[in-house]
Amino acid sequence: MTRGDPSSPEAYRESCLRLAKEHFSGLGCAEIRALEEDFNAYPGLEDLAPARSLMVLEEAGAGAREEEARRAVLEGRIFWEHMAAGEGIRLGLGPKYLLNPAGAGRGLTLGARHLGQWAFELTNLAREAGVDPAEALARQTVLLVVSQAGRAPIISRVLEADFLGLSPARFLFLEQTAFPALRPEGGWHFAEGTARRLHNHGHLAMQMTMEGQVFHLDRAGRETRLSRAAFFDRLGQAESLATYSIEDLGYLNQALDFGALGLALALGGEGFRMVMEIVPNNPDRPVKGASLVHDPRLGRDVMIESLSLRGLPPSQIRYINKNFNHYPRPAEIFGRLAAEGLFLPVSVKDEGLYFQPVRGDMNFLAPTAFFARARGAPLSGWKSAADTPAALAACERQDAQPGFIDFIQALWPV
């Protein structure tokens, strides 16, 4: 399968066109839809075996490493990435950051709750350690990934909260590009006027490494773009990067996981450059997702995205990725990403062809460790209407935390 070219936005677009022309010349969208699963299939699917190297967090000495994780957080040695560009298509309610859980306390958006929980816990951590919370927050580096549709209202809320106490130059943004459909009529081309869609979370990871894509703002909202070198310098200063999904509901009650952070820092010292948390699939309501398996060709466990599993039923996927990924010494693996790119699976939607590179495929770029918890709970995210009751319950538990509402009121007075 062809990889996306991450060297520039223009080169990435051209790599998409090149793949369509090379592999789908003379085919229509209906024909491509019929062969999607075979085109996207991971090589050697029939030879894959159950995972062999899944660590258990509680058995990996996590408790002893939690103190080091706390110090790393307070000293600003962790780079925090929050992915909030999700379109919420299955919910049909617009960008996920701006979802407003009706009936939950104060009507806060999901994004405000997400960032607020992180800042709330970090503030409490600083107080417990006898550190000035303002100083601890000012040391942090955050990258918030937004969509074009969500950019203006999200940035407005961040400015209202004065960057949640961070130094403005350390609160970074990335606007993930959305693409029109590729259509075959008259030769493959990006057809303006078709629905613009995101190319999945793998594209945003590649976009991060391109020249001038990451930016920060001053308090007046004026934008400064970072060069690729400047962004990699920020990555190089971090001992680990932690990536969070805006839709995870467990995060609303625990944003700082010192056990996992401590394990990632320790594994970084052992040469691992990606650490993925694995959860069991829900046997009562299994979901499609990446599957952890052992690849005998590579001689190691790998995470394979559902797009590449050739229609494997969710009931046959035992372990899936929680989407809480850690990247110890992140400049190294993102440097590999900038050089090599990610594979480009295809997906035909109503308007035409869209590519779907996946972030999890970074586990093929560098040594990757996988861990689970002794009492792992299935994935809990707000992905569809069926998850709304759980989302409301998570918001209620969040509001019940002592001091949380007062903390949020100080950020966003009403």
C-alpha beads as a LAMMPS data file, in Angstrom:
LAMMPS data file: protein, C-alpha beads

414 atoms
413 bonds

1 atom types
1 bond types

-500.0 500.0 xlo xhi
-500.0 500.0 ylo yhi
-500.0 500.0 zlo zhi

Masses

1 110.0

Atoms # bond

1 1 1 0.000 0.000 0.000
2 1 1 1.250 3.482 -0.855
3 1 1 2.303 5.777 1.972
4 1 1 1.213 9.365 2.246
5 1 1 3.997 11.853 1.567
6 1 1 4.338 13.959 4.758
7 1 1 6.873 16.449 3.436
8 1 1 4.295 19.191 2.794
9 1 1 0.534 19.680 2.439
10 1 1 0.923 19.799 -1.321
11 1 1 3.033 16.639 -1.401
12 1 1 0.459 14.812 0.685
13 1 1 -2.357 15.774 -1.694
14 1 1 -0.252 14.658 -4.644
15 1 1 0.446 11.286 -2.993
16 1 1 -3.307 10.757 -2.633
17 1 1 -3.836 11.542 -6.309
18 1 1 -0.943 9.295 -7.294
19 1 1 -2.362 6.352 -5.364
20 1 1 -5.802 6.788 -6.932
21 1 1 -4.351 6.961 -10.434
22 1 1 -1.967 4.028 -9.947
23 1 1 -4.373 1.619 -8.271
24 1 1 -7.846 2.624 -9.425
25 1 1 -7.421 3.726 -13.028
26 1 1 -10.568 2.957 -14.998
27 1 1 -12.579 2.074 -11.881
28 1 1 -15.628 3.839 -10.526
29 1 1 -16.398 4.443 -6.861
30 1 1 -18.843 1.532 -6.684
31 1 1 -16.157 -0.842 -7.956
32 1 1 -13.619 0.486 -5.460
33 1 1 -16.122 0.086 -2.640
34 1 1 -16.409 -3.601 -3.569
35 1 1 -12.644 -4.143 -3.276
36 1 1 -11.953 -1.803 -0.335
37 1 1 -11.404 -4.575 2.207
38 1 1 -8.916 -6.426 0.021
39 1 1 -7.013 -3.263 -0.883
40 1 1 -6.742 -2.163 2.750
41 1 1 -5.978 -5.649 4.129
42 1 1 -2.913 -6.129 6.294
43 1 1 -0.495 -8.568 4.622
44 1 1 -0.464 -12.050 6.117
45 1 1 -3.736 -11.753 8.023
46 1 1 -4.163 -15.518 7.966
47 1 1 -0.863 -16.017 9.828
48 1 1 -1.516 -13.648 12.735
49 1 1 -1.616 -15.097 16.246
50 1 1 -2.758 -13.907 19.692
51 1 1 -0.630 -11.182 21.275
52 1 1 2.350 -12.423 23.290
53 1 1 3.893 -9.357 24.933
54 1 1 0.990 -7.512 26.539
55 1 1 2.165 -6.060 29.850
56 1 1 -0.086 -5.610 32.867
57 1 1 0.330 -2.130 34.321
58 1 1 0.052 -3.197 37.945
59 1 1 2.678 -5.923 37.431
60 1 1 5.139 -3.634 35.664
61 1 1 6.141 -1.681 38.769
62 1 1 3.875 1.238 37.919
63 1 1 3.336 2.228 41.540
64 1 1 7.028 2.819 42.116
65 1 1 7.186 5.071 39.074
66 1 1 4.224 7.296 39.887
67 1 1 6.300 9.749 41.902
68 1 1 8.640 10.295 38.961
69 1 1 5.611 10.855 36.754
70 1 1 4.283 13.499 39.152
71 1 1 7.626 15.312 39.090
72 1 1 7.734 15.154 35.303
73 1 1 4.279 16.709 35.082
74 1 1 5.012 19.480 37.569
75 1 1 8.314 20.291 35.872
76 1 1 6.701 20.534 32.426
77 1 1 8.483 17.523 30.939
78 1 1 5.335 16.074 29.335
79 1 1 3.947 17.322 26.001
80 1 1 0.133 17.088 26.049
81 1 1 -1.772 16.573 22.808
82 1 1 -5.568 16.841 22.804
83 1 1 -7.341 15.716 19.635
84 1 1 -10.526 17.730 19.259
85 1 1 -11.010 17.793 15.495
86 1 1 -13.531 14.944 15.484
87 1 1 -16.568 15.643 13.356
88 1 1 -19.031 13.661 15.479
89 1 1 -20.632 12.234 12.320
90 1 1 -22.419 9.389 14.093
91 1 1 -23.855 11.853 16.591
92 1 1 -24.787 14.348 13.900
93 1 1 -24.212 17.250 16.278
94 1 1 -21.116 18.953 14.868
95 1 1 -17.517 19.083 16.194
96 1 1 -17.060 16.943 19.274
97 1 1 -15.353 19.708 21.250
98 1 1 -18.516 21.801 21.002
99 1 1 -20.964 19.078 22.029
100 1 1 -23.083 20.360 24.893
101 1 1 -24.374 17.527 27.093
102 1 1 -27.937 18.733 27.669
103 1 1 -28.972 18.411 31.282
104 1 1 -25.428 18.175 32.620
105 1 1 -24.263 20.822 35.083
106 1 1 -23.750 24.345 33.694
107 1 1 -24.123 23.226 30.090
108 1 1 -20.370 23.058 29.544
109 1 1 -19.179 21.790 26.189
110 1 1 -17.332 18.484 26.050
111 1 1 -14.124 20.300 25.125
112 1 1 -14.333 22.720 28.054
113 1 1 -14.875 19.758 30.354
114 1 1 -11.936 17.920 28.815
115 1 1 -9.389 20.741 29.087
116 1 1 -10.872 21.926 32.380
117 1 1 -10.432 18.495 33.979
118 1 1 -6.786 18.404 32.953
119 1 1 -6.091 21.882 34.365
120 1 1 -8.135 21.111 37.504
121 1 1 -6.152 17.980 38.306
122 1 1 -2.837 19.649 37.542
123 1 1 -3.743 22.510 39.858
124 1 1 -4.598 20.056 42.644
125 1 1 -1.359 18.149 42.019
126 1 1 0.654 21.350 42.408
127 1 1 -1.108 22.270 45.653
128 1 1 -0.517 18.805 47.096
129 1 1 3.183 19.101 46.229
130 1 1 3.481 22.577 47.714
131 1 1 4.086 24.127 44.278
132 1 1 2.461 27.323 43.030
133 1 1 -0.237 26.105 40.598
134 1 1 0.274 29.134 38.375
135 1 1 3.950 28.264 37.963
136 1 1 3.175 24.595 37.279
137 1 1 0.601 25.440 34.616
138 1 1 2.881 28.002 32.984
139 1 1 5.470 25.229 32.416
140 1 1 3.084 22.976 30.470
141 1 1 3.025 22.533 26.704
142 1 1 -0.297 21.652 25.040
143 1 1 -1.196 21.008 21.417
144 1 1 -4.927 21.273 20.713
145 1 1 -5.984 19.829 17.347
146 1 1 -9.098 21.503 15.927
147 1 1 -11.078 21.331 12.698
148 1 1 -11.840 24.243 10.415
149 1 1 -15.463 24.177 11.566
150 1 1 -14.516 24.215 15.236
151 1 1 -11.495 26.491 15.133
152 1 1 -13.064 29.903 15.762
153 1 1 -15.393 28.975 18.667
154 1 1 -12.795 26.743 20.307
155 1 1 -10.059 29.371 20.137
156 1 1 -12.512 31.949 21.461
157 1 1 -13.141 29.799 24.537
158 1 1 -9.407 29.226 25.087
159 1 1 -8.794 32.976 24.919
160 1 1 -11.659 33.589 27.361
161 1 1 -9.956 31.240 29.835
162 1 1 -6.588 32.983 29.288
163 1 1 -5.075 29.762 27.934
164 1 1 -6.113 27.939 31.138
165 1 1 -3.082 29.416 32.885
166 1 1 -0.501 28.288 30.336
167 1 1 1.995 30.608 28.741
168 1 1 0.358 31.579 25.405
169 1 1 3.471 30.497 23.505
170 1 1 3.139 27.027 25.048
171 1 1 -0.511 26.567 24.088
172 1 1 -0.191 25.315 20.524
173 1 1 -2.860 24.660 17.917
174 1 1 -3.162 22.629 14.739
175 1 1 -6.066 23.010 12.346
176 1 1 -6.501 19.614 10.720
177 1 1 -7.092 19.925 6.984
178 1 1 -10.286 18.527 5.483
179 1 1 -10.337 17.355 1.871
180 1 1 -12.993 17.198 -0.820
181 1 1 -13.728 13.821 -2.341
182 1 1 -11.623 12.285 -5.051
183 1 1 -13.726 11.557 -8.124
184 1 1 -12.790 9.475 -11.205
185 1 1 -14.694 11.346 -13.929
186 1 1 -12.240 12.658 -16.519
187 1 1 -9.312 11.302 -14.488
188 1 1 -8.915 11.212 -10.728
189 1 1 -9.115 14.657 -9.162
190 1 1 -10.158 16.392 -5.940
191 1 1 -13.703 17.472 -6.773
192 1 1 -14.486 20.861 -5.293
193 1 1 -18.096 21.127 -4.185
194 1 1 -18.123 17.680 -2.616
195 1 1 -18.235 17.266 1.161
196 1 1 -14.940 18.101 2.819
197 1 1 -13.886 15.384 5.254
198 1 1 -10.929 14.808 7.536
199 1 1 -8.446 12.148 6.473
200 1 1 -8.588 10.421 9.861
201 1 1 -6.176 10.932 12.772
202 1 1 -3.163 9.576 10.881
203 1 1 -3.228 12.583 8.605
204 1 1 -3.200 15.018 11.511
205 1 1 -0.092 13.294 12.900
206 1 1 1.659 13.755 9.551
207 1 1 0.387 17.336 9.295
208 1 1 1.994 18.126 12.661
209 1 1 5.413 17.470 11.126
210 1 1 4.896 19.692 8.059
211 1 1 6.311 23.176 7.739
212 1 1 4.279 25.945 9.348
213 1 1 1.243 23.896 10.408
214 1 1 1.438 24.294 14.190
215 1 1 0.781 27.771 15.581
216 1 1 0.241 29.692 18.789
217 1 1 -1.599 32.909 19.608
218 1 1 -1.021 35.925 21.776
219 1 1 -3.734 37.206 24.105
220 1 1 -5.135 39.366 21.319
221 1 1 -5.562 36.286 19.144
222 1 1 -2.720 37.132 16.757
223 1 1 -1.236 34.005 15.185
224 1 1 2.424 32.900 15.021
225 1 1 3.271 29.875 12.876
226 1 1 6.049 27.524 13.976
227 1 1 8.604 26.243 11.531
228 1 1 9.073 22.487 11.353
229 1 1 12.425 22.908 13.121
230 1 1 10.847 24.946 15.925
231 1 1 8.103 22.363 16.426
232 1 1 10.611 19.524 16.582
233 1 1 12.602 21.565 19.065
234 1 1 9.483 21.616 21.282
235 1 1 9.158 17.837 20.890
236 1 1 12.838 17.403 21.688
237 1 1 12.409 19.181 25.011
238 1 1 9.735 16.697 26.127
239 1 1 10.465 13.360 27.774
240 1 1 7.138 11.998 26.567
241 1 1 4.098 13.048 24.588
242 1 1 0.661 11.965 25.808
243 1 1 -2.170 11.928 23.274
244 1 1 -5.774 12.167 24.450
245 1 1 -9.029 11.764 22.548
246 1 1 -11.741 14.330 23.282
247 1 1 -14.476 11.676 23.366
248 1 1 -13.142 9.390 26.111
249 1 1 -15.544 9.522 29.047
250 1 1 -13.269 8.047 31.705
251 1 1 -10.951 11.004 31.183
252 1 1 -13.621 13.328 32.606
253 1 1 -12.927 11.856 36.029
254 1 1 -9.199 11.135 35.654
255 1 1 -7.123 13.170 33.245
256 1 1 -3.727 12.553 34.871
257 1 1 -2.835 8.865 35.017
258 1 1 0.476 8.712 36.843
259 1 1 0.751 4.940 36.588
260 1 1 0.620 5.016 32.800
261 1 1 2.797 8.131 32.567
262 1 1 5.403 6.551 34.828
263 1 1 5.420 3.355 32.790
264 1 1 5.832 5.309 29.536
265 1 1 8.775 7.258 30.957
266 1 1 10.444 4.040 32.123
267 1 1 9.842 2.287 28.802
268 1 1 11.390 5.263 27.042
269 1 1 14.597 4.471 28.895
270 1 1 14.406 0.934 27.496
271 1 1 14.197 2.142 23.907
272 1 1 10.442 2.119 23.304
273 1 1 9.130 5.120 21.392
274 1 1 5.400 4.364 21.471
275 1 1 3.304 2.962 24.322
276 1 1 -0.292 1.972 23.646
277 1 1 -2.929 1.207 26.269
278 1 1 -5.080 -1.804 25.425
279 1 1 -8.569 -2.556 26.747
280 1 1 -10.787 -5.605 26.317
281 1 1 -13.530 -5.362 23.754
282 1 1 -16.988 -5.214 25.285
283 1 1 -18.412 -8.739 24.932
284 1 1 -21.986 -7.449 25.204
285 1 1 -21.554 -4.661 22.659
286 1 1 -18.299 -5.301 20.777
287 1 1 -17.028 -2.452 18.658
288 1 1 -14.813 -2.352 15.630
289 1 1 -11.390 -0.995 16.323
290 1 1 -7.699 -1.726 16.097
291 1 1 -6.779 -5.266 17.136
292 1 1 -3.642 -6.302 19.049
293 1 1 -2.095 -9.440 17.535
294 1 1 1.279 -11.120 17.038
295 1 1 2.817 -10.939 13.573
296 1 1 5.249 -13.853 13.076
297 1 1 6.772 -12.138 10.020
298 1 1 7.894 -9.220 12.171
299 1 1 8.437 -11.330 15.271
300 1 1 6.505 -8.959 17.525
301 1 1 3.075 -7.810 18.599
302 1 1 1.445 -5.174 16.415
303 1 1 -1.707 -3.066 16.477
304 1 1 -3.742 -3.350 13.266
305 1 1 -6.522 -0.878 12.544
306 1 1 -9.980 -2.254 11.740
307 1 1 -9.757 -0.814 8.210
308 1 1 -7.042 -3.391 7.523
309 1 1 -8.736 -6.422 9.095
310 1 1 -10.760 -7.343 5.992
311 1 1 -14.139 -7.026 7.662
312 1 1 -13.292 -9.043 10.762
313 1 1 -16.440 -9.006 12.951
314 1 1 -16.052 -6.925 16.143
315 1 1 -16.984 -10.001 18.183
316 1 1 -13.694 -11.581 17.071
317 1 1 -11.562 -8.636 18.209
318 1 1 -10.382 -9.362 21.747
319 1 1 -8.188 -6.363 22.546
320 1 1 -8.551 -2.835 21.150
321 1 1 -6.613 0.399 21.537
322 1 1 -7.933 2.838 24.125
323 1 1 -6.619 5.789 22.088
324 1 1 -4.508 6.980 25.020
325 1 1 -1.087 6.761 23.412
326 1 1 2.269 7.783 24.823
327 1 1 5.392 8.638 22.840
328 1 1 8.558 8.607 24.977
329 1 1 11.192 10.942 23.512
330 1 1 8.684 11.969 20.840
331 1 1 11.063 13.783 18.500
332 1 1 12.450 10.404 17.414
333 1 1 9.257 8.671 16.299
334 1 1 7.805 11.859 14.823
335 1 1 11.053 12.282 12.935
336 1 1 10.507 8.816 11.460
337 1 1 6.935 9.793 10.652
338 1 1 8.115 12.954 8.882
339 1 1 10.489 10.867 6.775
340 1 1 8.310 7.840 6.006
341 1 1 4.645 8.809 6.354
342 1 1 1.784 6.404 7.008
343 1 1 -0.113 3.968 4.827
344 1 1 -3.176 5.279 3.003
345 1 1 -6.208 3.001 3.374
346 1 1 -9.168 4.015 1.226
347 1 1 -12.815 4.548 2.036
348 1 1 -15.619 5.259 -0.403
349 1 1 -18.353 7.478 1.004
350 1 1 -21.368 9.034 -0.678
351 1 1 -19.401 11.798 -2.383
352 1 1 -16.414 9.739 -3.529
353 1 1 -13.050 8.461 -2.366
354 1 1 -11.383 9.628 0.856
355 1 1 -8.146 8.340 2.362
356 1 1 -8.028 7.171 5.969
357 1 1 -4.455 6.986 7.338
358 1 1 -4.508 5.902 10.978
359 1 1 -2.400 7.163 13.844
360 1 1 -2.011 3.705 15.327
361 1 1 0.112 2.670 12.349
362 1 1 2.931 4.628 13.978
363 1 1 3.530 1.412 15.933
364 1 1 5.237 0.114 12.767
365 1 1 7.736 3.003 12.777
366 1 1 9.520 2.385 16.088
367 1 1 9.684 -0.075 19.018
368 1 1 6.232 -0.109 20.621
369 1 1 5.032 -1.495 23.952
370 1 1 1.468 -2.492 24.796
371 1 1 -0.044 -2.561 28.263
372 1 1 -3.388 -3.294 29.886
373 1 1 -4.751 -2.978 33.401
374 1 1 -5.376 -5.895 35.722
375 1 1 -9.045 -4.936 35.813
376 1 1 -9.340 -3.394 32.396
377 1 1 -12.699 -1.860 31.531
378 1 1 -14.040 -1.750 27.967
379 1 1 -13.734 1.433 25.929
380 1 1 -16.049 4.196 27.065
381 1 1 -16.444 7.004 24.555
382 1 1 -19.163 9.308 23.289
383 1 1 -19.341 8.061 19.711
384 1 1 -23.058 7.619 19.059
385 1 1 -26.481 8.326 20.529
386 1 1 -26.305 5.005 22.370
387 1 1 -23.414 6.414 24.437
388 1 1 -25.264 9.593 25.488
389 1 1 -26.597 8.252 28.833
390 1 1 -23.058 7.232 29.805
391 1 1 -21.777 10.657 28.717
392 1 1 -24.335 12.452 30.899
393 1 1 -23.479 10.212 33.855
394 1 1 -19.760 10.958 33.409
395 1 1 -20.503 14.699 33.381
396 1 1 -22.515 14.396 36.584
397 1 1 -19.653 12.564 38.303
398 1 1 -17.265 15.238 37.073
399 1 1 -19.432 18.018 38.484
400 1 1 -19.565 16.219 41.847
401 1 1 -15.793 16.513 42.337
402 1 1 -15.096 18.855 45.265
403 1 1 -14.057 22.226 43.877
404 1 1 -14.533 21.387 40.187
405 1 1 -17.463 23.720 39.484
406 1 1 -15.732 26.599 41.274
407 1 1 -12.578 25.959 39.260
408 1 1 -14.500 25.967 35.972
409 1 1 -16.431 29.076 37.038
410 1 1 -13.118 30.878 37.488
411 1 1 -12.094 29.915 33.929
412 1 1 -15.414 30.644 32.238
413 1 1 -17.608 32.914 34.385
414 1 1 -21.284 32.909 33.547

Bonds

1 1 1 2
2 1 2 3
3 1 3 4
4 1 4 5
5 1 5 6
6 1 6 7
7 1 7 8
8 1 8 9
9 1 9 10
10 1 10 11
11 1 11 12
12 1 12 13
13 1 13 14
14 1 14 15
15 1 15 16
16 1 16 17
17 1 17 18
18 1 18 19
19 1 19 20
20 1 20 21
21 1 21 22
22 1 22 23
23 1 23 24
24 1 24 25
25 1 25 26
26 1 26 27
27 1 27 28
28 1 28 29
29 1 29 30
30 1 30 31
31 1 31 32
32 1 32 33
33 1 33 34
34 1 34 35
35 1 35 36
36 1 36 37
37 1 37 38
38 1 38 39
39 1 39 40
40 1 40 41
41 1 41 42
42 1 42 43
43 1 43 44
44 1 44 45
45 1 45 46
46 1 46 47
47 1 47 48
48 1 48 49
49 1 49 50
50 1 50 51
51 1 51 52
52 1 52 53
53 1 53 54
54 1 54 55
55 1 55 56
56 1 56 57
57 1 57 58
58 1 58 59
59 1 59 60
60 1 60 61
61 1 61 62
62 1 62 63
63 1 63 64
64 1 64 65
65 1 65 66
66 1 66 67
67 1 67 68
68 1 68 69
69 1 69 70
70 1 70 71
71 1 71 72
72 1 72 73
73 1 73 74
74 1 74 75
75 1 75 76
76 1 76 77
77 1 77 78
78 1 78 79
79 1 79 80
80 1 80 81
81 1 81 82
82 1 82 83
83 1 83 84
84 1 84 85
85 1 85 86
86 1 86 87
87 1 87 88
88 1 88 89
89 1 89 90
90 1 90 91
91 1 91 92
92 1 92 93
93 1 93 94
94 1 94 95
95 1 95 96
96 1 96 97
97 1 97 98
98 1 98 99
99 1 99 100
100 1 100 101
101 1 101 102
102 1 102 103
103 1 103 104
104 1 104 105
105 1 105 106
106 1 106 107
107 1 107 108
108 1 108 109
109 1 109 110
110 1 110 111
111 1 111 112
112 1 112 113
113 1 113 114
114 1 114 115
115 1 115 116
116 1 116 117
117 1 117 118
118 1 118 119
119 1 119 120
120 1 120 121
121 1 121 122
122 1 122 123
123 1 123 124
124 1 124 125
125 1 125 126
126 1 126 127
127 1 127 128
128 1 128 129
129 1 129 130
130 1 130 131
131 1 131 132
132 1 132 133
133 1 133 134
134 1 134 135
135 1 135 136
136 1 136 137
137 1 137 138
138 1 138 139
139 1 139 140
140 1 140 141
141 1 141 142
142 1 142 143
143 1 143 144
144 1 144 145
145 1 145 146
146 1 146 147
147 1 147 148
148 1 148 149
149 1 149 150
150 1 150 151
151 1 151 152
152 1 152 153
153 1 153 154
154 1 154 155
155 1 155 156
156 1 156 157
157 1 157 158
158 1 158 159
159 1 159 160
160 1 160 161
161 1 161 162
162 1 162 163
163 1 163 164
164 1 164 165
165 1 165 166
166 1 166 167
167 1 167 168
168 1 168 169
169 1 169 170
170 1 170 171
171 1 171 172
172 1 172 173
173 1 173 174
174 1 174 175
175 1 175 176
176 1 176 177
177 1 177 178
178 1 178 179
179 1 179 180
180 1 180 181
181 1 181 182
182 1 182 183
183 1 183 184
184 1 184 185
185 1 185 186
186 1 186 187
187 1 187 188
188 1 188 189
189 1 189 190
190 1 190 191
191 1 191 192
192 1 192 193
193 1 193 194
194 1 194 195
195 1 195 196
196 1 196 197
197 1 197 198
198 1 198 199
199 1 199 200
200 1 200 201
201 1 201 202
202 1 202 203
203 1 203 204
204 1 204 205
205 1 205 206
206 1 206 207
207 1 207 208
208 1 208 209
209 1 209 210
210 1 210 211
211 1 211 212
212 1 212 213
213 1 213 214
214 1 214 215
215 1 215 216
216 1 216 217
217 1 217 218
218 1 218 219
219 1 219 220
220 1 220 221
221 1 221 222
222 1 222 223
223 1 223 224
224 1 224 225
225 1 225 226
226 1 226 227
227 1 227 228
228 1 228 229
229 1 229 230
230 1 230 231
231 1 231 232
232 1 232 233
233 1 233 234
234 1 234 235
235 1 235 236
236 1 236 237
237 1 237 238
238 1 238 239
239 1 239 240
240 1 240 241
241 1 241 242
242 1 242 243
243 1 243 244
244 1 244 245
245 1 245 246
246 1 246 247
247 1 247 248
248 1 248 249
249 1 249 250
250 1 250 251
251 1 251 252
252 1 252 253
253 1 253 254
254 1 254 255
255 1 255 256
256 1 256 257
257 1 257 258
258 1 258 259
259 1 259 260
260 1 260 261
261 1 261 262
262 1 262 263
263 1 263 264
264 1 264 265
265 1 265 266
266 1 266 267
267 1 267 268
268 1 268 269
269 1 269 270
270 1 270 271
271 1 271 272
272 1 272 273
273 1 273 274
274 1 274 275
275 1 275 276
276 1 276 277
277 1 277 278
278 1 278 279
279 1 279 280
280 1 280 281
281 1 281 282
282 1 282 283
283 1 283 284
284 1 284 285
285 1 285 286
286 1 286 287
287 1 287 288
288 1 288 289
289 1 289 290
290 1 290 291
291 1 291 292
292 1 292 293
293 1 293 294
294 1 294 295
295 1 295 296
296 1 296 297
297 1 297 298
298 1 298 299
299 1 299 300
300 1 300 301
301 1 301 302
302 1 302 303
303 1 303 304
304 1 304 305
305 1 305 306
306 1 306 307
307 1 307 308
308 1 308 309
309 1 309 310
310 1 310 311
311 1 311 312
312 1 312 313
313 1 313 314
314 1 314 315
315 1 315 316
316 1 316 317
317 1 317 318
318 1 318 319
319 1 319 320
320 1 320 321
321 1 321 322
322 1 322 323
323 1 323 324
324 1 324 325
325 1 325 326
326 1 326 327
327 1 327 328
328 1 328 329
329 1 329 330
330 1 330 331
331 1 331 332
332 1 332 333
333 1 333 334
334 1 334 335
335 1 335 336
336 1 336 337
337 1 337 338
338 1 338 339
339 1 339 340
340 1 340 341
341 1 341 342
342 1 342 343
343 1 343 344
344 1 344 345
345 1 345 346
346 1 346 347
347 1 347 348
348 1 348 349
349 1 349 350
350 1 350 351
351 1 351 352
352 1 352 353
353 1 353 354
354 1 354 355
355 1 355 356
356 1 356 357
357 1 357 358
358 1 358 359
359 1 359 360
360 1 360 361
361 1 361 362
362 1 362 363
363 1 363 364
364 1 364 365
365 1 365 366
366 1 366 367
367 1 367 368
368 1 368 369
369 1 369 370
370 1 370 371
371 1 371 372
372 1 372 373
373 1 373 374
374 1 374 375
375 1 375 376
376 1 376 377
377 1 377 378
378 1 378 379
379 1 379 380
380 1 380 381
381 1 381 382
382 1 382 383
383 1 383 384
384 1 384 385
385 1 385 386
386 1 386 387
387 1 387 388
388 1 388 389
389 1 389 390
390 1 390 391
391 1 391 392
392 1 392 393
393 1 393 394
394 1 394 395
395 1 395 396
396 1 396 397
397 1 397 398
398 1 398 399
399 1 399 400
400 1 400 401
401 1 401 402
402 1 402 403
403 1 403 404
404 1 404 405
405 1 405 406
406 1 406 407
407 1 407 408
408 1 408 409
409 1 409 410
410 1 410 411
411 1 411 412
412 1 412 413
413 1 413 414
